[in-house]
């Protein structure tokens, strides 16, 4: 599949536009990426970025609650939204003839979502139920993306629980919501991506005119200055532990800092392939060693990125190794085996055959994902917003294939030469989970 040609524009109100026509695709997608995520939410309002995403689906200036849903589904389309570390996205995919409907719907709620006390209270309850389902009442809930950052990081943006603390969610007010919208949902802080079949609209110029028609009259507002969330890499090992009333076995997570993809993309991709060599597939090193050879763990994995996907956050981001092990196994044995495998890779690197196998797995996964318009569109939009180059999404398979054994060796060496965080999940004997998803993780510094 050839990569679509990209066209860019900026409207007078500051809204950025990315157009990616693809005549081979019989549908069209529209996405709005807003430059606000978990890390931007105010201290004392944990989970607010995610809560606000819910509020954006509760009606808008011209449409009653649920009308947006009916208009998309009635045209045979799909829609959703999601909150990430550094951005929130809203998207829909419809038949090409329904493009203007999609643009109207997204512009209408970006202009004026329906913020009412009833909607706020209702969505606070919905988010609390989501947290109960996905975190509190599930074994290993929030592991590692909620539980590991407080051990590895020191600052509120990087360390806090992005899903939210119940008490802080309950204290959210309409003034908080209005302030959040006015600050972060300004047109200059957002980007619209349109991808797919432009034929029904007449072509690129006509699609841009439709974007201007629907989004251009949203009043400009001051665009917030994006802060740096950088903080020093730990100089030593940090340890933390958390009790889990639902976990059948102990677990551990190891967290390291990864290179900044905006300034060190090649090093970042070396870490991405290192994660694959360690944990991707039955032939991966940690699978062979910890599961099959030593029988220390029942499950093990590695990820270059806290939220799991590649190139989904700005700096800082987290390389994670996670493992679930029987209670009779000392976690120090698991950590020791992980360190030994990293040391081997730091000394020798992977074999060419081993790296080629993992690169092929990556390429197959990326091409499979790109078969869907929704994922292609979201990948283009996110990389454009985060790094200013949507082309990175198109280049990724080739860049992954070009990673060398030396880059992976260097990545392993960098993990072993820097500080890290180790989180232990300790099962308790029965009992209900805590009603507070933000219980502090016990943390201690280890070493000098």
N, C-alpha and C positions, 0 to 999 in steps of 0.2 A: 504494500500500500504506500503510495507516494505521500509525502508530507504536504499538507495544505499550505498555500502561500498566505502569509500573515499580513494584515493591514492594520495600521494603528491610527488613532485620532484622539484628540482631547477636546471636549466640548467647552464652551466659554465658562460654564459653572465649575469646571475642574474635573468632571467625570472622564476617566480614561476608557477608551473603547478598543477592543481587540476583535478583529473580524478574521475568521478562518474558513473561507468557503471550501466546500468539498462536494462537487457535483455527483460523486459516486455514492453519496449518502442520501437515502430517500427521506430523511427527517432533518429537523433543525433543533439545535439546543441553544438555550440562553442561560447564562450564569452571571450572577452578581457576586463578586468577591469584595468583602469589606475588610479593610486593614485594621481589624481588631479581633483578638482572640483571648484565650485564658490569661495570657501574660499581661494584657492591658487593663484588666478589670481592676476597679478601685480596691484598695486594702479595706477590709471590713465588709466587702461584698463578694466573697468567694462564690463562684458559680454564676456571676451575673452575666457574663458574655453568653453562656449557654442558655440561661433563662431568657435573655433578650431574643435569642434566635427563636425560641418558642413564641414569644410575643409577636414576632413578625408574621406569624401564620394565623393571627386572630382577627383578621379583617383590616381594612385600609380605608383611605379617604373616600373612595367611591364604592367599595364592595363590603357587603355584610360578611360576618363570620361564616366560613365554609364556602363562600361563593368562589373564591380563588380555586379551591379544590374542584368544585363542580365544573368550572370553565376549562380547567386543564384536562380532567378526566373525560369530560364530555367531548373533547376533541381527540380523544385517544392517546393522551399524553401521560407522562409521569413527572413527578416533582419531588423535591426534598430540600433539606438544608443540613449543614453540619458545622460544628464549632471546633477549631483546632487551636494549637498553641498561639499562632500569630495571625489567624484570619478566620472569618466566618463566611461560608458560601451559601447561596440560594440558587437553585437551578431547576430547569424543566426541559423536557425533550418532547416535541410534538411533531405532527406531520408538517412538511414545509409550508403548506398553505396557511397554517395557523401561527406563523412567525409573529405577525403584528399583535395577535392576542397575547402571546408570551411577553413581548416587549411592554405592552400596556400593563399587564399584571405586575411585572417586576418593578416598573417605574412607579406604579401607583403606591405600592407599599414602601418603596424607598423614599417617596415624597412624604407620606404621612401614614404610618401604621396606626391602627386604632388602639391607643393606650388608654385603658379604663381600669378602674379599681377592680371591677369584676373579672376582666381578663387577667390582670396581674395576679390576683389571689388564686384564680383557677389554675394558672400556669405554674405558680409556685407549688401547688399541690401535685400537679402532673410531674414536675421535675423531682419532687421528693419521692414520688412513687417510682420514678425511673431509677433513682439512686438506690432505693430499697431493692429493686429487682436486679440491678446490674452490679451493685457493690455490697450492700449490707447483708443480703440474704443469699449470697452466692459464695461458694468456696473460692478463695483467692480473689475476692472482689477488689478491684482497684490495683491489682498486682500486674506489672510493677508501676504503671504510669502515674498512679496517685501516691503510692507508698514510697517509691524510691527517691523522687526529687527532694523531699525534706532532708534526706541523708546526704545527698551529693551537693545540693545548692544551699546558699545562705540567704539570698534575697527573696522578698515576698513574691515578685513576679515569677521567678523560676521554681520556687519551693512549694507554693501553696496548692491546695486541692482545687483543681479547675472544675470539678463537678459541683462543688459547693458544700458549705456547712449549713445544716438545717436552720440554725438560729439566725444566721446572716441572711439566708434566703427569705425567711419569714419576716425579717425587718425591712425588706426592700419596699420602697415607696414609689408612688407615681412620679414624684419629683426626681427620684433616682433614675427611673426609666427615661423620663423626658430629657434629663441631663445627659445620660448615656447616648441617647439617640442624637441629640443636638451636637454632641462632641464628635462621636465616632462615625455616624452615618451621614456625614456631610458628603456631597457629591465628589469633592476632591479627595476623599478618603476611600473611594470605591472604584471598581472597574467592572465594566460589562464585557462579557465575551459572547460572541455569537459564532456558532460553528455548524456546518452542515450544508444542506441544499439551499442555495440562494436563488435558484431559478424562478421560483414562484414569485419572489419579490422583485426580480428584474436584474439582480447583480449586486456587486459590492457597493457601488455608489447609492443605489436605491435602498439597500439595507442600512447604510450609514444615515441616510435621510430619515428612515423610520426610527432609528435610535435617537436622532436629534429631535424628532417630532415628539416622542414620548418622554425622553429624559431631559431634554434641553431646557424645559421651563422649571425644573426643580431649582429653587433658589440656592445660589451659592452661599456657603457658610465658611467660616475659618476652618482650615484643615489642621488637625492636631499634629504637632511635631512628634514623630515617632522616636521614642527613647531607645537608647541602647540597653539591652538586658544583660550585657556582658558582666562577668565576674571572674575572679582569678580561679584557675584550676587548682583543686585541692593539692597540697603538698605532701599529704600522707593519706593513709587509709582511714576511712570513716566507717563506723559500724552503727547499725540501727536494728531494732527488732519490733515486731508488732504481733499481737495475739489475733488468732482467727478462730472463731467458734465453729465455723463450718468446714474448715479444711480437714480432709482425712489424713493428710501427711504433711510434714514440714516442707518448706520451700525456701529458696534463696534467690536473690537477684544481685548481680554485680553491675555497677554503673560506672562508665567512664565518659569523659568529654570527647567529642569528635571535632575534627577541623571545621572551620567556617566554610560552607560551600560557596559563599559569595566571593571569597578571596583565595580559597585553596580547594578548588573543585576536584583536582586530580587526587589530592590526599584524601578528600572525603570519599571518593569512589573507591579508593584502596580499602578504606574501612568498610564500605558496603560489601565488597567482595570478601573481605575477611569474615564478616558476619555469615556469609553464605558458606564459606569453606568450613567454618566452625559448626554451623547448625542447620543447614538447608539440605534435607534429604537423609536417607538412611546411610549413605556413604560419607556424610559429613564427619569431621574429626571428633566432635564432642559426642555425637551419636555412637560412633564406633567405640570410643573409649569408655564413656561414662555409662552408656546403656548396655551395649553388647559385650564388651570385654570385661569391665570391672563390675558391672551390675550395681553401680552406686545410685543411679537415679532411674525414675520411671519416665521422665520427660525432660527434655533440655532443648533450648533454643537460643538464638542470638539475633539481634536486630540493630541496625545502624539507624537509630532514630527512636525517640521515646514513644511516638504514636504509631510506630511500625512501618510507615511508608517512607521511601527515599525522597529526599529533597522536599520535605513537607514543613520545614521550619527554618527560621533564621538562626543565627548563632545566639546563645549556646544550645546545643542539642546533645543527646545522650546515646551512647552505645551501651546496649544491655545484653547480659547473658542471664538467663533464668533457668532454674532447675527445680523439679519436685523430687523428693527423695524419701525413702522409708525412714521411720523414726529411729530405727536401729543404726542408721548410718550417721556418723559424725559429720556435720556440715563442713568441718575443716578438711576432711578427706575429699569432699567434692571440690572445694576451693583449690586444694592442692593439685588435683587432677586438671582443673581448668588452667591453672597457672603453668603446669607442665606442658600442656598442649600449646598455649600461647608462646612459651619459651622456645619450643621446637620450631614454630612458625617464625618467630623473631630471629632464630639462628639460621634457618635454611629456606624459609618461604615454602609455599606450596609447589608441588610439581606442575609442570606445564599441562599434563593431562588432567590433573585435579582441578586446576583453575579453568581449563577449557570446559570441563563438565559443568562447573558452577556458572560460568558465563552463559552457556547454552540454556541452563535452567532459567536464568534471568531473562534472556532474550525471548524465550518462549512465553514466560509470564507477562512481559511487557507487551508483546504482540497480541497475546490473548486479551489483555486488558484494553488495548487500543481498538479491538474489534467493536467496542461499544462507543457510540457517539458521546454518551454522558461522561465516560472516563477520559476520553481524548480531550473533550472540552474542559473538564475540571483540571486535568493535568496542565494544559496550556495556560488556563487562567491563573492557577496557583503559582506556577513558575514565573509568569509575567509579573504578578503582584509582588512576590517575595524577592525575586532576583532581577527583575527588569528584562528578562529574556525568556519568553515563552519557547524559543527555539531549543532550550535545554531539554524540554520534554521530547522533542523530535529527535534530538541527538543522542538521547540516553542509551538506546541499544548499542549503537556503535561505540560510544564512550566506554560502556561496560565491557564490551568485547576487547577493547584496547588496553584494559588494565593488565599490568605485567605482574609476574611473581614477585619482583622486587618491590612493587608498590604495596602488595599484601604483606610481604615480610616487614616493610617499614611501618605499616599500620600496627602489626602485632607488637613490634618493638616499642612504638609510642605508647601503647596501652600498658605495657609492663614497666615503663619508665616514669609514669605519672601517677598521681594520687587517684584513688577510686573510692566508691561507696559500696558497702556490702549490707544488704538488708536480709534479715532472717524472719521468715513467717513461722510462727510457733502455734500449732493447733492447741486448742483447749478442749476439755472434756465436755462436749455437749453445750446446751444453753443457747439462748437466742443471741443473735448478733446485736451489737450496739446500735442504738438509734441515732448516734452521731457519727457521720462518715468522716469526720475530721479529727479523730482522736490523734493526739500528737504521737509521732514515732519516737521511741526512745533512741537517742543518738549519742555516740561517744567518739572521740578522736582516738585513733590508734597510731602509735609511733610518734616520731618527732615531727 
